[in-house]
Amino acid sequence: MRQMIPIIEGFLLAMLLSICGCNEKKPQRLVPGEVTMSFVFSESQFSTGEAVCVAIEVTNGTSDDIAFIDFPAKNIELIGPDGSPIPRFQRAEYPRPPKMFLHSGEASVSEMNLIGFFENFGPGMLSPGKYRLKSRFSYYRGKEIAFKQQKNDLADSTEFEIVDPTGGEKEVFDEYIAAMSIDGSIEDYLRIGPVELSDEAHAKLDEIAERYPQSPIGSRILVNDMLIWYRNVPLDRFMKFFESVEPKCPCCVHKYVIDRLIKRYVIASERDRILDIAEEALLIYPAGSPVGDHLRRAFAFRIEDDRIIR
C-alpha cells in the first residue's frame, strides 16, 4: 500500500494541475532562423574591360514564409576605390526579379550585370581597384504576410577587384583604346545614350572583334554589348560568338546574346538565319547548362524533342 501512495499522490497532483489549467502544454516557440543574402561571382578578379557579373541569392532560412517587397538586385550601390559611390547607371535593364514569395528553406537568385556602371576609364568600364557592392531589400515574414505584418529589412555587401589587363589582354585593350580615341577623347563617351563612331573607328573595332573573339573586349564588341559600338550586328557574329567564346556564369553574356536574337526574331527576313544559329547553339550547349537552359527557354516556341522545328 505504501508503494501505491506516491503513485496516487502523483495522479491526484496531475488531476489538480489539469483542473487549474497549469498542466496545459504551451506551443514551443521556434527559434527563428535568418534570411540571408549572398553574392556569387564567376571569378574573384576581373580585368579592365571585362563584364563584371554577380548573382544575388536570397535564402529563406526561417521557419516562416517570406514575401519580397524590394528586390535586392534593384537596390544596389557600387562604392569605388576612393570610397565614394559610382552614381552613373548604364543602359542595361534591371535583371528579372526573383520569386515574390519564398517558402521556408527556399532560395531565389537574381543576376546582375555590372557592366552597367561607369567610371572614368571608358564606356562601361571600371578603373583598377577594389570595389564594394551593397545591396538591400525589404520583406514580410510570418503567417500574416498577406496583411503586411512583420516587415524586415536586410542589407549586405561584398567586394571584388578590377586589375590591369596583362599579356594578350593588354594588347587587345590598348588596341581598343586606340580605336575608341580615333574620334576624340575617351572621356567624351561617358554619357547616357548611344555612341556615334566614324567608319574608321567601326572598321578598327570590327578588326579587333574578328581577331580576338575570346578576349573580354573582343567578345563584347563582337556582339555589340551595351549598344555602344553600333546598332546592327551581322548575324554571323552571333554564331561566331557562340562557337568561340567560353561562357562565364553566373550571368553569362551569352544569355544577353540569346535575348537579343529573340528580339530580332520579329524581323521576318532574319528568322531562318536565327533558327540556324539556335540549332547550332543547341548542339554546343547541352540541357542542364546555364546557357543551354536559357537557350531552350527562349526558343521553346520552336523546339520539340530538343530540336528546332522549322
C-alpha positions in Angstrom: 0.0 0.0 0.0 2.9 2.3 0.9 4.2 1.7 -2.6 1.0 2.9 -4.1 0.9 6.2 -2.2 3.4 8.0 -4.4 1.5 6.9 -7.5 -1.8 8.0 -6.0 -0.3 11.3 -5.0 1.1 11.8 -8.4 -2.2 11.0 -10.0 -4.1 13.5 -7.7 -1.5 16.2 -8.4 -1.9 15.7 -12.2 -5.6 15.9 -11.9 -5.3 19.1 -9.8 -2.9 20.7 -12.3 -5.2 19.7 -15.2 -8.2 21.3 -13.5 -6.5 24.6 -12.8 -5.0 24.6 -16.3 -1.4 24.6 -15.1 -0.6 21.4 -17.0 -1.7 22.7 -20.4 1.0 22.3 -23.0 2.1 25.5 -24.5 3.2 25.5 -28.1 7.0 25.6 -28.3 8.4 28.8 -29.7 10.5 28.0 -32.7 13.9 29.6 -32.7 13.8 31.9 -35.7 16.4 31.4 -38.4 17.8 34.0 -40.8 17.1 35.4 -44.2 20.5 35.6 -45.8 21.8 37.3 -48.9 24.9 36.0 -50.7 26.9 37.2 -53.8 28.2 34.8 -56.4 30.8 35.9 -59.0 32.1 33.9 -61.9 35.6 34.6 -60.7 37.4 36.6 -58.0 39.1 39.2 -60.1 38.2 41.0 -63.3 40.4 42.9 -65.7 39.6 46.3 -67.0 37.2 46.0 -69.9 35.7 42.7 -68.7 32.0 42.5 -67.9 31.5 42.1 -64.1 28.6 39.8 -63.3 27.2 38.8 -59.9 24.3 36.6 -58.8 22.5 37.8 -55.7 20.9 34.9 -53.9 18.4 35.3 -51.1 17.8 32.2 -48.9 14.8 31.9 -46.5 16.3 30.1 -43.5 13.4 30.8 -41.2 10.5 28.6 -40.3 8.1 31.1 -41.9 7.3 32.1 -45.4 8.6 35.5 -46.7 7.3 37.8 -49.4 9.6 40.3 -51.1 8.9 44.0 -51.1 12.0 45.2 -52.8 14.3 43.1 -55.0 18.0 43.1 -53.8 19.3 43.5 -57.4 17.3 46.7 -57.9 18.5 48.2 -54.7 22.3 48.2 -55.1 25.1 50.7 -54.6 28.6 50.5 -56.0 31.3 52.1 -53.9 34.5 53.0 -55.9 38.1 52.5 -54.8 38.1 56.1 -53.3 35.2 55.3 -51.1 32.6 57.3 -53.0 29.5 55.9 -54.8 29.5 55.5 -58.5 26.3 57.1 -59.5 26.0 56.7 -63.3 24.0 53.6 -64.0 24.3 52.2 -67.5 21.6 51.4 -70.0 21.3 47.7 -69.2 17.8 47.0 -68.0 17.3 45.6 -64.5 17.5 41.8 -64.1 14.3 39.8 -63.9 13.2 39.9 -60.3 13.3 36.7 -58.2 10.2 34.9 -57.0 8.0 37.2 -55.0 7.3 34.6 -52.4 9.7 32.1 -50.7 8.7 29.2 -48.6 10.8 28.2 -45.7 14.1 26.8 -46.9 13.7 28.1 -50.4 16.2 30.3 -52.3 15.9 32.7 -55.2 18.6 34.1 -57.4 18.6 37.4 -59.3 21.5 38.1 -61.7 23.1 41.5 -62.1 25.5 42.6 -64.8 27.8 45.3 -63.5 28.9 46.5 -66.9 26.1 48.8 -66.1 28.3 51.1 -64.1 30.5 53.9 -65.5 33.8 55.0 -64.0 36.4 57.2 -65.7 38.1 54.8 -68.0 35.8 54.5 -71.0 32.3 53.3 -71.8 31.1 50.8 -69.3 34.5 50.2 -67.7 35.7 50.3 -64.2 39.2 51.5 -63.3 41.6 49.2 -61.5 41.0 49.0 -57.7 38.8 47.3 -55.1 35.0 47.9 -55.2 32.3 47.3 -52.7 28.8 46.3 -53.8 26.0 47.0 -51.4 22.5 45.5 -51.7 19.4 45.8 -49.6 15.8 44.7 -49.7 12.7 44.5 -47.5 10.4 41.6 -47.0 7.5 40.4 -44.9 7.6 37.2 -42.9 5.3 35.1 -40.8 1.8 33.6 -41.3 0.2 37.1 -41.7 2.4 38.3 -44.6 -0.8 38.8 -46.6 -1.7 41.6 -44.2 1.8 43.1 -44.4 2.9 42.4 -40.9 6.4 41.8 -39.6 8.3 43.9 -42.1 12.0 43.2 -42.1 15.0 44.8 -43.8 18.2 43.1 -44.9 21.4 44.6 -46.2 24.7 43.0 -47.1 27.8 43.9 -49.1 30.7 42.2 -50.9 34.0 43.2 -52.5 35.5 42.5 -55.9 38.6 43.8 -57.6 39.5 45.2 -61.0 43.0 44.7 -62.2 45.0 45.9 -65.1 45.0 43.6 -68.1 48.2 41.8 -68.8 49.8 39.8 -71.7 47.5 39.3 -74.7 44.5 41.0 -72.9 46.6 44.2 -72.5 47.4 44.2 -76.3 43.7 44.0 -77.1 42.9 46.6 -74.5 45.5 49.1 -76.0 44.1 48.5 -79.5 40.6 49.2 -78.2 41.6 52.4 -76.6 43.4 53.5 -79.8 40.3 52.7 -81.8 37.9 54.5 -79.5 40.2 57.5 -79.5 40.1 57.9 -83.3 37.1 60.2 -83.0 38.2 62.1 -79.8 38.9 61.6 -76.2 37.6 58.5 -74.4 36.0 60.8 -71.7 33.7 62.2 -74.4 31.8 58.9 -74.5 31.0 58.9 -70.8 27.3 59.9 -71.2 24.0 58.1 -71.3 22.9 57.3 -74.9 24.2 55.6 -78.0 27.8 56.5 -79.0 28.2 57.5 -82.6 31.6 56.4 -84.2 33.2 57.1 -87.5 33.5 54.5 -90.2 37.2 54.3 -89.4 36.6 53.6 -85.7 33.9 51.0 -86.7 36.4 49.2 -89.0 39.0 49.1 -86.3 36.6 47.7 -83.7 35.4 45.1 -86.3 39.0 44.0 -86.8 39.6 43.7 -83.0 36.4 41.6 -82.7 37.4 39.3 -85.5 41.0 38.7 -84.3 40.3 38.4 -80.6 36.8 36.9 -80.0 38.0 35.2 -76.8 39.2 38.4 -75.1 36.8 40.3 -72.8 36.7 43.3 -75.0 36.8 41.4 -78.3 33.8 39.3 -77.3 31.8 42.4 -76.2 32.5 44.2 -79.5 31.6 41.0 -81.4 28.0 41.1 -80.3 27.6 44.8 -79.8 27.4 44.6 -76.0 25.7 47.6 -74.3 24.7 49.2 -77.6 27.8 51.4 -77.5 29.7 50.3 -80.6 26.9 50.2 -83.3 23.4 49.1 -83.5 23.1 46.4 -86.2 25.4 43.4 -85.7 25.6 40.9 -88.6 24.0 37.7 -87.5 27.1 35.7 -88.4 28.8 37.5 -85.5 26.3 35.8 -83.1 27.2 32.4 -84.4 30.9 33.1 -84.1 30.3 34.3 -80.5 28.6 31.0 -79.6 31.4 29.0 -81.2 34.3 31.0 -79.9 33.5 32.5 -76.5 33.6 30.3 -73.4 30.7 31.3 -71.0 31.5 32.6 -67.6 28.4 32.0 -65.4 26.5 33.3 -63.5 25.1 36.0 -65.8 26.9 34.9 -68.9 27.0 37.4 -71.7 25.6 34.5 -73.8 22.2 34.9 -72.2 22.2 38.6 -73.3 23.0 37.5 -76.8 20.2 34.9 -76.8 17.7 37.5 -75.6 18.9 39.8 -78.5 18.4 37.0 -81.0 14.8 36.6 -79.8 14.1 40.3 -80.1 15.4 40.2 -83.7 13.2 37.2 -84.5 10.4 39.7 -85.2 12.3 40.7 -88.4 10.9 38.2 -91.0 13.9 38.3 -93.2 16.2 37.2 -90.4 14.2 34.3 -88.9 15.7 31.5 -90.9 19.3 32.5 -90.1 18.3 33.0 -86.4 16.9 29.5 -86.3 20.1 28.2 -87.9 22.1 29.8 -85.1 19.8 28.4 -82.5 20.1 25.0 -84.0 23.9 25.1 -83.9 23.9 26.5 -80.4 21.7 23.6 -79.2 24.5 21.3 -80.1 27.1 23.3 -78.3 25.2 23.9 -75.0 23.5 20.9 -73.6 20.4 20.9 -71.4 21.3 21.4 -67.8 24.0 24.0 -68.5 23.1 27.7 -67.7 23.4 28.8 -71.3 21.7 25.7 -72.7 18.7 26.0 -70.4 18.3 29.7 -71.2 18.5 28.9 -74.9 15.9 26.3 -74.6 13.5 28.5 -72.6 14.0 31.4 -75.1 13.3 29.2 -78.2 10.7 26.9 -76.6 8.1 28.0 -79.1 10.3 26.4 -81.9 11.8 23.5 -80.0 10.5 19.9 -79.8 12.5 17.0 -78.5 15.5 19.3 -78.3 15.3 20.0 -82.0 14.4 23.2 -83.9 11.1 22.7 -85.7 11.0 24.7 -89.0 
